[in-house]
Amino acid sequence: MDREYRILKALSKSKVPVPPVYAYCSDDSVLGTSFYVMAYMRGRIFRDVLLTNMKPEERAQIYAAMNTVLADLHSKVKI
């Protein structure tokens, strides 16, 4: 949990779209395990990675957006 929280917090200062994280709690007595609180983000979940139920134009837009995010992730992001 701590690592995921720190990565999301660091990425929030970049162009990579991540939800804001608000707090991390390592005290197991609170919920029985460590946890962090983050904002709810609306979005879509694509379970079919090939996007077979979409038109080629829709797939192209999604893959282009994914490539943009991956490029942003790998460019000068220091965690």
N, C-alpha and C positions, 0 to 999 in steps of 0.2 A: 504494500500500500504506500509506504513512504516513497519508494522509487517512482511509482506511477504519479503520485502527487507532485513530486519534484520535477518530473519531466513535463507534465501538463503546465505547471507554473512557469517553467523556463520557456516552453513553446508559446505561452500566451504573449510573450514579448516579441514574437516573430510574426511572419505573414501566414503561418500554418494555422488553419482554423481549428481551434480547440475550445471547449467550454471553459469559462472562468472557474477557477477553483478557489474556494473561500477559506477552508480550514482543514487541518490535519489533526487527528487525535490518535495518539499511540497508547492511550490508557485503556487496557483491555477490560477494566472494570465497568466502563461506560456501556458498551454493547457486546462485550465478550470477545472482541477482536479490534484491531486498529481499523480506522476508516478515515475517509475524507469527504468533504461536502463540495459538490460542484453544481453549477447551474444546469438547468434543463435546457436542452437544445433540440429544436424541431429538426427533423431530417428524415431521410429514407434509408431503409436497410435493404440491401440487395443480396438476397440469399443465393441467387443464381449468378455466379461470377461471370458467366458468358452472356448474361442479359438477353437470353434467347427470346423472351416475350416482348422485346422492344424493337422499334424500327431502327435501321442502321443509323439514321441521323441522331436519334436519341442516344444510342450507344456511343457514337462519336463524341457527343457533348460531354457525356459522363467520363469517358476515358480521357478526354482532353483536360477536364477539370482535375481528374486524379493525377495526371502527369504534372500539371502545374503545382499541385500540392506536394508531390514527391520531389519535384525540383526545388521548391522552397524549403522543404525539410532538409535537403542535402546541401543547401547553399548557406554557408556561414552561420548555421545554427550551432550555438555552443551551449551544451547542457552540462 
